[in-house]
């Protein structure tokens, strides 16, 4: 089946800007030590760190240096997660500036002095390339912030660096291995190093779980925030399409793309969403965002589940017995918190038809969007179109050493976004996922939200055979453009699994409240053990 989980660390000794190496890191280089227990540490939450900064218990400079040292110990050596693909050479200097502002009595926002990692398909003005994991974009230094990064910076965040991802946000081949890019190598799961991090925001999920930063930004077209958050045991929010700007993010789909936060807790993720949400004149999809941004912090109510009707999406379960058992426990927790569980056995529309229409939409929109992006890239980028990218990959052995580019080739042959077939596919996918899908379920059953297992436990990474994907629940929210949030709900043999809450468009605050109430009762987040493998 089609998987669209959209979504190599650099030496830290000099804090120099890191470009993708001419000889990419070996994705098969397995950790040699059998015991990485010395790297186990309970990461501090964003909430705790902002309190430490406010009290003077630490400074932004000390905090930034701590994370740089942690990246050096865990990502560059030791377990070698390959979660971070580039470091910002100006991170420490920026942290010192923020400390000086704090000392002078000026705070830029709630994230003042907090280091944040950014997925490497999102542009920043720092001396870091935006590569999407591809060697073709190793010189793509644009010297401009995506609006969401500008919002983070204006709110006081320190841009620490860029995270690895599934190359081209996992839109290159149906036989891909999630978490691998030619520029960054294979991202490893901090819970078990032989397990997959899912994609495409693989580095963002692994980095937060491993304590390399308290907050990371990922992107999603279908599952690329939800699946990595779930597989790495953290919280991820996939906002309503249009709540967060997509300008200066390497595109896949104008219909489905969005960016969102990944963090240790619901409260931390809510703070991240508040920092990046808002309208952008350059992105028409965000026209209604200004009136829809909510006070997400006020939604953090431990009693939010009381009296709510929660739909149980059984049609998104049944593919793994261990996940089903954890899901049953999660339902029991939700009922114990005062909610009514409403069983939903079947999806009301044709999911197979929805998937076919979605893929047609993604192919056409990727063709149009990537061609426009590459045409406007800096002069140092020699690949200026999707066709030229395909030729570049064919001539670059490191790009095709593990799997091909069949999806890129299909996209290059896709019709224009003015084509009648494309327009029909857009209408079909939105109708089946939205009006006749999630919206109909919410209305027919009088629901406040729908829950489902986010996915299966992380599979063993296999660059030869590709992903062993069993199931996930991301498509409804992704195709309809509606919001979803995944929260740790437990583990299967030490591998974390997540619980998804989904709801109508612009219902982020409601979902955050429900997810927070569940999180406070379940307390199911695991600290990564850095095991080499699951016995």
LINRABEL-V146131 format. One record per residue. N is the residue number from 1. PHI is phi in radians with two decimals (NA if undefined). OMEGA is omega in radians with two decimals (999 if undefined). NEAR is the number of other ideal C-beta (glycine too) atoms within 12 Angstrom. Layout:
# LINRABEL-V146131
<<N	PHI	OMEGA	NEAR> <N	PHI	OMEGA	NEAR>>
This chain:
# LINRABEL-V146131
<<1	NA	-3.13	21> <2	-1.30	3.05	31> <3	-1.89	3.11	42> <4	-2.19	3.10	45> <5	-1.57	-3.03	51> <6	-1.49	2.82	53> <7	-2.30	999	61> <8	NA	-3.09	47> <9	-1.42	-3.11	44> <10	-1.80	3.09	37> <11	-1.11	-3.06	22> <12	-1.79	-2.97	32> <13	-1.06	-3.12	14> <14	-1.88	-3.05	13> <15	0.97	3.13	30> <16	-1.30	3.06	19> <17	-1.06	-3.08	27> <18	-1.88	3.04	37> <19	-1.81	3.09	30> <20	-0.97	-3.06	39> <21	-1.18	3.09	25> <22	-1.16	3.01	13> <23	-1.98	-3.04	16> <24	-1.04	3.11	33> <25	-1.05	-3.13	32> <26	-1.19	-3.12	20> <27	-1.33	-3.13	32> <28	-1.79	-3.11	21> <29	-1.21	-3.08	18> <30	-1.45	3.05	21> <31	-1.02	-3.07	27> <32	-1.60	-3.13	13> <33	-1.31	3.13	17> <34	-1.58	-3.04	14> <35	-2.34	3.08	16> <36	-1.98	-3.05	29> <37	-1.11	3.14	16> <38	-1.15	-3.13	14> <39	-1.62	-3.14	32> <40	-1.22	3.09	23> <41	-2.71	3.08	22> <42	-1.32	-3.10	16> <43	-1.13	3.04	36> <44	-1.44	-3.09	30> <45	-1.36	3.05	30> <46	-1.03	3.12	43> <47	-1.05	3.12	29> <48	-1.16	-3.09	25> <49	-1.18	3.11	39> <50	-1.15	3.06	35> <51	-1.18	3.11	19> <52	-1.08	3.12	22> <53	-1.13	-3.12	36> <54	-1.15	-3.10	21> <55	-1.44	-3.08	12> <56	1.52	3.12	14> <57	-1.16	3.06	15> <58	-2.61	3.06	26> <59	-2.16	3.09	30> <60	-1.10	3.12	40> <61	-1.08	3.13	26> <62	-1.11	-3.13	24> <63	-1.14	3.12	39> <64	-1.10	3.11	42> <65	-1.11	3.09	25> <66	-1.01	-3.11	32> <67	-1.24	3.05	46> <68	-1.10	3.10	36> <69	-1.17	3.13	25> <70	-1.14	3.08	37> <71	-1.09	3.13	48> <72	-1.07	-3.07	27> <73	-1.39	-2.99	27> <74	-1.82	-3.03	39> <75	-1.65	-3.12	46> <76	-1.45	-3.11	29> <77	-2.43	-3.10	24> <78	0.98	-3.13	31> <79	-1.11	3.11	43> <80	0.93	-3.07	38> <81	-1.30	-3.05	50> <82	1.01	-3.13	50> <83	-1.49	-3.08	56> <84	-1.90	-3.06	50> <85	-1.75	-3.13	57> <86	-2.75	3.08	50> <87	-1.98	3.13	46> <88	-1.40	-3.12	42> <89	-1.15	-3.12	25> <90	-1.74	-3.02	25> <91	-1.06	-3.10	45> <92	-1.16	3.13	31> <93	-1.10	3.12	21> <94	-1.15	3.12	35> <95	-1.07	3.12	36> <96	-1.11	3.11	22> <97	-1.07	-3.14	25> <98	-1.20	3.06	37> <99	-1.10	3.12	28> <100	-1.11	3.09	19> <101	-1.09	3.13	21> <102	-1.09	-3.14	28> <103	-1.08	3.13	18> <104	-1.49	3.09	11> <105	1.58	-3.13	9> <106	-1.94	3.04	15> <107	-2.01	-3.10	22> <108	-1.42	-3.12	26> <109	2.97	-3.09	24> <110	-1.06	-3.12	32> <111	-1.68	-3.06	40> <112	-0.97	3.08	37> <113	1.54	-3.07	44> <114	-1.61	3.08	50> <115	-1.26	-3.12	49> <116	-2.33	3.05	52> <117	-1.77	-3.05	54> <118	-2.15	3.10	53> <119	-1.05	-2.98	59> <120	-1.46	2.83	57> <121	-2.09	-3.13	56> <122	-2.01	-3.07	55> <123	-1.32	2.96	41> <124	-2.30	-3.09	45> <125	-1.38	-3.13	24> <126	-1.23	-3.13	34> <127	-1.38	3.08	25> <128	-2.33	3.07	44> <129	-1.25	2.99	40> <130	-1.88	-2.88	45> <131	-1.86	-2.94	43> <132	0.93	3.14	51> <133	1.42	-3.05	53> <134	-1.78	3.06	46> <135	-1.15	3.11	37> <136	-1.15	-3.11	43> <137	-1.95	-3.11	45> <138	-1.11	3.12	38> <139	-1.87	-3.08	25> <140	-1.47	3.10	39> <141	-1.72	-2.96	28> <142	-1.66	-3.11	30> <143	0.95	3.05	17> <144	-2.55	3.08	24> <145	-1.55	2.83	29> <146	-1.02	-3.13	37> <147	-0.91	3.14	32> <148	-1.17	3.08	48> <149	-1.22	3.09	40> <150	-1.05	3.10	26> <151	-1.14	3.09	38> <152	-1.05	-3.10	44> <153	-1.13	3.13	34> <154	-1.13	3.10	22> <155	-1.52	3.03	31> <156	1.74	-3.12	32> <157	-1.25	3.00	48> <158	-1.67	3.09	47> <159	-1.39	-3.02	48> <160	-1.37	-3.11	51> <161	2.97	-3.08	53> <162	-2.04	3.14	55> <163	-1.83	3.09	62> <164	-1.15	-3.07	59> <165	-2.73	2.94	64> <166	-1.13	-3.00	59> <167	-0.95	-3.06	55> <168	0.92	3.11	50> <169	0.95	3.10	55> <170	1.12	3.10	51> <171	-2.03	3.14	53> <172	-2.12	-3.11	47> <173	-2.72	3.07	33> <174	-1.27	-3.14	26> <175	-1.81	-3.03	25> <176	-1.27	2.93	45> <177	-1.86	-3.11	43> <178	-1.06	3.11	57> <179	1.55	-3.14	54> <180	-1.81	2.96	49> <181	-2.45	3.11	54> <182	-1.11	-3.13	44> <183	-1.36	-2.99	48> <184	-2.07	-3.08	54> <185	1.38	-3.05	45> <186	-1.75	3.06	48> <187	-1.31	-3.11	56> <188	-1.87	-3.11	53> <189	-1.44	-3.09	50> <190	-1.20	3.09	50> <191	-1.40	3.07	42> <192	-2.73	-2.90	38> <193	-1.20	3.10	40> <194	-1.54	-3.07	27> <195	-1.72	-3.06	44> <196	-1.39	3.10	47> <197	-1.67	-3.02	60> <198	1.07	-3.01	62> <199	-2.56	0.12	64> <200	-1.71	3.13	54> <201	-1.43	-3.04	61> <202	-1.11	-3.12	64> <203	-1.14	3.13	62> <204	-1.11	3.13	62> <205	-1.15	-3.13	66> <206	-1.14	-3.10	58> <207	-1.13	3.13	56> <208	-1.13	-3.12	54> <209	-1.06	-3.07	54> <210	-1.48	3.11	50> <211	1.35	3.09	42> <212	-1.57	3.05	53> <213	-2.97	3.14	54> <214	-1.42	-3.09	46> <215	-2.60	3.05	53> <216	-2.38	3.10	59> <217	-1.85	3.05	56> <218	-2.02	3.02	65> <219	-2.31	-3.14	59> <220	-2.46	2.87	58> <221	-1.90	3.00	53> <222	-2.74	3.04	47> <223	1.67	-2.98	54> <224	-1.37	2.90	55> <225	-1.74	-3.03	59> <226	-1.09	-3.06	56> <227	-1.21	3.10	58> <228	-1.12	3.08	58> <229	-1.08	3.13	60> <230	-1.09	-3.05	57> <231	-1.19	3.14	57> <232	-1.77	3.01	60> <233	1.35	3.11	48> <234	-2.23	3.13	57> <235	-1.66	3.06	55> <236	-2.34	3.09	62> <237	-2.05	3.00	55> <238	-1.76	-3.05	56> <239	-1.29	2.93	54> <240	-0.98	3.09	41> <241	-1.06	-3.09	42> <242	1.93	3.09	34> <243	-1.36	-3.11	42> <244	-2.18	-3.13	45> <245	-1.10	3.03	40> <246	-1.86	-3.13	40> <247	-1.03	-3.13	33> <248	1.10	2.92	31> <249	-1.99	3.14	49> <250	-1.05	-2.90	46> <251	-1.57	2.80	41> <252	-2.06	-2.98	48> <253	-2.38	3.05	44> <254	-1.18	3.14	32> <255	-1.42	-2.94	39> <256	-2.16	-3.06	48> <257	-1.08	2.95	48> <258	-2.74	2.98	53> <259	-1.85	3.13	55> <260	-2.86	-3.08	56> <261	-1.52	3.00	56> <262	-2.30	-3.01	59> <263	-2.70	-3.09	54> <264	-1.30	-3.04	44> <265	-2.32	3.09	40> <266	-1.11	3.13	51> <267	-1.06	3.13	38> <268	-1.14	3.13	45> <269	-1.14	3.10	51> <270	-1.09	3.09	45> <271	-1.13	3.09	41> <272	-1.13	3.12	55> <273	-1.12	3.12	53> <274	-1.04	-3.09	39> <275	-1.29	-3.03	41> <276	-1.90	-3.06	50> <277	-1.34	3.05	42> <278	2.54	-3.06	32> <279	-1.28	3.10	25> <280	-2.49	-3.08	30> <281	-1.06	-3.13	14> <282	-1.44	-3.14	18> <283	-2.13	-3.07	28> <284	-1.00	-3.14	16> <285	-1.09	-3.09	31> <286	-1.61	-3.04	33> <287	-0.98	-3.11	18> <288	-1.67	-3.00	21> <289	-1.15	-3.06	33> <290	-0.99	3.14	17> <291	-1.43	-3.08	14> <292	-1.93	3.11	28> <293	-1.15	-3.06	27> <294	-1.97	3.02	28> <295	-1.48	-3.02	19> <296	-1.20	3.13	37> <297	-1.12	-3.12	25> <298	-1.26	3.12	16> <299	-1.42	-3.06	30> <300	-1.36	-3.04	31> <301	-2.08	-3.13	29> <302	-1.12	3.12	22> <303	-1.77	-3.00	19> <304	-1.12	-3.12	32> <305	-1.36	-3.07	36> <306	-1.06	3.10	22> <307	1.38	-3.10	15> <308	-1.56	3.06	32> <309	-1.80	-3.05	29> <310	-2.02	3.12	43> <311	-1.36	-3.14	41> <312	-1.79	-3.04	35> <313	-1.40	-3.14	43> <314	-1.11	-3.14	25> <315	-1.22	3.06	26> <316	-1.84	3.13	39> <317	-2.21	3.05	35> <318	1.63	-3.12	21> <319	-1.68	3.11	24> <320	-2.72	-3.05	27> <321	-1.09	3.14	17> <322	-1.12	3.10	26> <323	-1.14	3.12	38> <324	-1.04	3.14	27> <325	-1.17	3.11	22> <326	-1.18	3.10	34> <327	-1.08	3.11	39> <328	-1.07	3.11	24> <329	-1.15	3.12	25> <330	-1.12	3.10	40> <331	-1.07	3.12	34> <332	-1.08	3.10	20> <333	-1.12	-3.12	30> <334	-1.18	3.08	39> <335	-1.16	3.12	24> <336	-1.11	3.12	18> <337	-1.44	3.04	30> <338	1.82	3.13	23> <339	-1.55	3.01	32> <340	-1.74	3.11	23> <341	-1.54	-3.12	30> <342	-1.97	-3.07	26> <343	-1.26	3.05	21> <344	-2.21	-3.06	30> <345	-1.36	-2.97	16> <346	-2.23	3.03	17> <347	-1.44	-2.98	30> <348	-1.32	3.14	28> <349	-2.14	-3.02	29> <350	-1.53	-3.09	18> <351	-1.18	3.12	27> <352	-1.12	3.10	17> <353	-1.13	3.09	22> <354	-1.07	3.14	35> <355	-1.13	3.12	30> <356	-1.13	3.13	23> <357	-1.16	3.12	34> <358	-1.03	-3.09	42> <359	-1.12	3.09	35> <360	-1.08	3.11	35> <361	-1.12	-3.09	44> <362	-1.11	3.14	45> <363	-1.06	-3.10	40> <364	-1.17	-3.10	37> <365	-1.26	3.06	38> <366	-1.12	3.11	44> <367	-0.99	-3.12	37> <368	-1.20	-3.05	30> <369	-1.21	-3.12	35> <370	-1.24	3.07	44> <371	-1.03	3.11	29> <372	-1.15	-3.14	19> <373	-1.11	-3.09	37> <374	-1.15	-3.14	32> <375	-1.10	-3.10	19> <376	-1.81	-3.12	21> <377	-1.19	3.11	33> <378	-1.01	-3.10	22> <379	-0.99	-3.13	12> <380	-1.17	3.10	17> <381	-1.44	-3.06	29> <382	-1.53	3.09	21> <383	-1.46	-2.99	35> <384	-2.01	-3.14	24> <385	-2.77	3.10	25> <386	-1.09	3.11	39> <387	-1.06	3.12	22> <388	-1.18	3.06	23> <389	-1.10	3.12	40> <390	-1.06	3.11	33> <391	-1.14	3.12	21> <392	-1.05	-3.14	28> <393	-1.06	-3.13	34> <394	-1.08	-3.12	18> <395	-1.66	-3.06	17> <396	-2.13	-3.05	26> <397	-0.97	-3.11	14> <398	-1.10	-3.13	30> <399	-1.31	-3.02	34> <400	-1.93	-3.07	25> <401	-1.20	-3.07	24> <402	-2.02	3.11	34> <403	-2.74	-2.98	31> <404	-1.57	-3.09	21> <405	-2.40	-3.08	33> <406	-1.07	3.14	22> <407	-1.21	3.06	37> <408	-1.05	-3.13	43> <409	-1.18	3.06	24> <410	-1.10	-3.14	25> <411	-1.13	-3.13	36> <412	-1.12	3.13	26> <413	-1.69	-3.08	18> <414	-1.26	3.13	30> <415	-1.24	3.07	23> <416	-1.17	-3.13	16> <417	-1.35	2.98	28> <418	-1.72	-3.08	12> <419	-1.19	-3.11	19> <420	-1.10	3.13	14> <421	-1.14	3.07	20> <422	-1.09	-3.11	30> <423	-1.07	3.09	21> <424	-1.17	3.13	19> <425	-1.14	3.09	32> <426	-1.05	-3.13	33> <427	-1.08	-3.12	22> <428	-1.14	-3.09	30> <429	-1.12	3.14	41> <430	-1.16	-3.13	31> <431	-1.15	-3.08	25> <432	-1.21	3.13	32> <433	-1.45	-3.03	41> <434	-1.71	-3.02	36> <435	-1.01	-3.12	25> <436	-1.74	-3.11	27> <437	-2.11	-3.04	41> <438	-1.09	-3.14	49> <439	-1.15	3.12	29> <440	-1.16	3.10	26> <441	-1.07	-3.14	42> <442	-1.06	-3.10	33> <443	-1.28	-3.06	20> <444	-1.09	-3.09	19> <445	-1.78	3.14	24> <446	0.91	-3.02	15> <447	-1.72	2.97	32> <448	-1.56	3.12	33> <449	-2.92	3.07	46> <450	-2.13	3.07	49> <451	-2.10	3.10	48> <452	-2.79	2.97	44> <453	-1.07	3.14	47> <454	-1.20	-3.14	54> <455	-3.13	3.12	48> <456	-1.51	3.04	37> <457	-1.04	-3.12	43> <458	-0.99	3.11	54> <459	-1.48	3.05	34> <460	-1.20	3.10	28> <461	-1.16	-3.07	38> <462	-2.52	-3.11	25> <463	-1.23	-3.13	28> <464	-1.37	-3.05	16> <465	-1.81	-3.13	16> <466	1.48	-3.02	29> <467	-1.28	3.03	42> <468	-1.79	-2.99	25> <469	-1.58	-3.10	33> <470	-1.80	-3.11	30> <471	2.99	3.11	32> <472	-2.84	-3.06	47> <473	-2.11	-3.01	44> <474	-1.38	-2.89	51> <475	-1.11	-3.08	51> <476	-1.03	3.14	49> <477	-1.20	-3.10	52> <478	-1.15	-3.05	49> <479	-1.28	3.11	46> <480	-1.31	-3.06	39> <481	1.45	-3.09	42> <482	-1.48	-3.12	41> <483	-1.46	3.06	48> <484	-2.67	3.08	57> <485	-2.41	3.08	57> <486	-1.96	-3.07	56> <487	-2.27	3.07	50> <488	-0.96	3.13	43> <489	-2.12	3.14	45> <490	2.44	-3.11	36> <491	-2.54	3.02	32> <492	-2.14	-3.09	34> <493	0.94	3.09	25> <494	1.44	3.09	25> <495	-1.80	-3.06	40> <496	-1.17	3.02	48> <497	-2.35	-3.03	49> <498	-1.97	3.05	57> <499	-1.96	3.14	52> <500	-1.70	2.93	53> <501	-1.91	3.09	53> <502	-2.31	-3.10	50> <503	-2.71	-3.09	39> <504	-1.25	3.11	32> <505	-0.95	3.07	31> <506	1.14	-3.13	24> <507	-1.75	-3.10	36> <508	-0.96	-3.08	46> <509	-1.07	3.12	35> <510	-1.08	-3.12	37> <511	-1.14	3.09	50> <512	-1.06	3.11	45> <513	-1.08	-3.14	38> <514	-1.13	3.14	47> <515	-1.13	3.12	56> <516	-1.11	-3.14	37> <517	-1.08	3.09	36> <518	-1.13	-3.12	48> <519	-1.00	-3.11	43> <520	-1.16	3.11	25> <521	-1.42	-3.02	30> <522	-1.36	-3.09	32> <523	0.80	-2.93	17> <524	-1.82	-3.11	32> <525	-1.23	3.14	36> <526	-1.76	2.96	38> <527	-1.48	-3.12	27> <528	-1.00	-3.10	44> <529	-1.75	-3.12	31> <530	0.92	3.03	37> <531	-1.21	3.12	30> <532	-1.22	3.12	26> <533	-2.79	3.03	23> <534	-1.53	-3.11	22> <535	-0.99	999	10>>
